[in-house]
């Protein structure tokens, strides 16, 4: 009986030691699961004003979390590439007369032995849209950033990151 009690004490002490070494759950950082978890995107300037039928220019500013990268837009048009390049498109519900995006150039690097072109830390997409001639009031134009983020070991699930341009039509 005494051996059994001593064994229980040892098991309990080892369990407590394991919990102490693991630290509080709040201190443990959750690993991102999808690309949207490592991109913070916003429209700049936040307030846009234009006349009906006019062109509007703005920037899509993307902050990319440390240690992560996105792939250059050039991969979007490469049918032989396994890499998913960053892309920006108006959402299906967007009512536009025109759309153009100029993507940033990435830096050459290496991922898993492959030479690739990547975007790190911060990237900006220059956007020009044309409003419909009948646009009026306050309008919201939805966009999607499509991308896949990777670090030096793994790639996250690709994501469509939604963002919206708010425009006051004069």
C-alpha positions in Angstrom: 0.0 0.0 0.0 2.8 2.3 0.9 4.5 1.7 -2.5 1.3 2.5 -4.3 0.9 5.8 -2.4 4.5 6.7 -3.2 3.9 5.9 -6.9 0.9 8.2 -6.9 2.9 11.0 -5.3 5.6 10.7 -7.9 3.1 10.7 -10.7 1.4 13.7 -9.3 4.7 15.6 -8.9 5.8 14.8 -12.4 2.4 16.0 -13.7 2.8 19.2 -11.8 6.3 19.7 -13.1 5.2 19.2 -16.7 2.5 21.8 -16.2 4.9 24.2 -14.7 7.4 23.8 -17.6 4.6 24.3 -20.2 3.7 27.7 -18.7 0.2 29.3 -18.6 -1.9 28.6 -21.7 -2.3 32.4 -22.3 1.5 32.7 -22.8 1.6 30.1 -25.6 1.3 31.6 -29.0 -1.1 30.0 -31.4 0.4 29.1 -34.8 -1.5 30.7 -37.7 -3.7 28.3 -39.6 -4.4 30.2 -42.8 -2.8 33.0 -44.8 -5.5 35.5 -43.6 -4.0 35.1 -40.1 -0.7 36.7 -41.1 -1.8 39.5 -43.4 -3.2 42.8 -42.1 -4.7 44.6 -45.2 -6.3 48.0 -45.4 -7.3 50.6 -48.0 -5.4 53.9 -48.0 -6.6 56.5 -47.8 -9.5 55.2 -45.7 -11.9 57.9 -47.0 -12.2 58.2 -50.7 -14.2 60.8 -52.6 -15.0 60.9 -56.4 -17.5 62.0 -59.0 -19.8 59.5 -60.7 -18.0 57.9 -63.7 -14.6 59.1 -62.4 -11.4 57.2 -61.8 -10.4 56.6 -58.2 -6.9 55.7 -57.1 -5.9 54.2 -53.8 -3.5 51.7 -52.2 -4.0 48.3 -50.7 -1.5 48.2 -47.9 -0.5 44.8 -46.7 1.4 44.2 -43.5 2.9 40.7 -43.5 3.7 39.2 -40.1 7.4 38.7 -39.2 9.0 35.4 -40.5 6.3 35.0 -43.1 6.3 35.8 -46.8 3.8 35.9 -49.7 4.7 35.0 -53.3 5.0 37.7 -56.0 2.0 38.3 -58.3 3.9 37.0 -61.3 3.1 33.4 -60.2 -0.6 34.1 -60.8 -0.1 34.0 -64.6 2.4 31.0 -64.5 0.4 27.8 -65.1 3.5 25.6 -64.4 4.2 27.1 -60.9 3.2 25.4 -57.7 3.4 28.8 -55.9 0.3 30.9 -55.3 1.0 34.5 -56.1 -0.7 37.4 -54.4 -3.7 38.7 -56.3 -6.4 41.3 -55.9 -9.7 41.3 -57.6 -13.0 43.1 -57.1 -15.5 40.8 -55.4 -18.3 39.5 -57.6 -20.7 42.0 -56.1 -18.5 45.0 -57.0 -20.2 47.5 -59.4 -17.3 49.0 -61.4 -16.8 50.3 -64.9 -13.1 49.6 -64.8 -10.3 48.1 -62.6 -6.5 48.0 -62.7 -4.0 46.9 -60.1 -0.2 47.3 -60.1 1.5 44.8 -57.9 4.8 45.3 -56.0 7.9 43.5 -57.2 9.2 40.9 -54.8 12.7 40.0 -53.7 14.5 36.9 -55.0 14.9 34.2 -52.3 14.7 30.5 -51.8 12.0 28.2 -50.3 12.6 24.5 -49.9 15.5 24.6 -52.4 13.5 26.5 -55.1 14.4 30.0 -56.2 11.3 32.1 -55.7 10.2 35.8 -55.7 8.7 36.8 -52.4 7.1 39.7 -50.6 8.2 40.3 -46.9 7.0 42.5 -44.1 5.1 45.1 -46.1 3.7 45.4 -49.6 1.5 47.9 -51.4 -0.8 47.3 -54.4 -1.7 50.5 -56.4 -5.3 50.3 -57.5 -7.3 52.4 -60.0 -11.0 51.8 -60.4 -13.6 53.6 -62.5 -17.0 54.2 -60.9 -20.1 53.6 -62.9 -21.7 56.8 -64.4 -24.8 56.2 -62.3 -23.0 55.8 -58.9 -24.3 58.0 -56.1 -24.1 58.5 -52.4 -21.9 56.3 -50.1 -20.8 53.2 -51.9 -18.8 50.2 -50.7 -16.7 48.3 -53.2 -15.7 44.8 -51.9 -12.3 43.3 -52.9 -10.5 40.0 -52.2 -6.8 39.5 -51.8 -5.9 35.9 -52.7 -2.6 34.7 -51.4 -0.6 31.9 -49.7 1.8 32.7 -46.8 4.8 30.6 -46.0 7.6 30.7 -43.5 11.0 29.0 -43.8 9.4 25.6 -43.1 5.7 25.4 -44.1 3.0 27.1 -46.2 -0.3 28.0 -44.7 -3.7 27.3 -46.3 -4.3 29.8 -49.1 -6.9 32.5 -48.2 -9.1 35.1 -49.7 -8.8 38.2 -47.5 -11.8 40.5 -47.8 -11.5 44.3 -47.7 -13.8 47.1 -48.7 -13.2 50.5 -50.3 -15.7 53.1 -49.0 -16.3 55.9 -51.5 -18.3 59.1 -51.2 -19.7 59.9 -54.7 -20.1 63.7 -55.1 
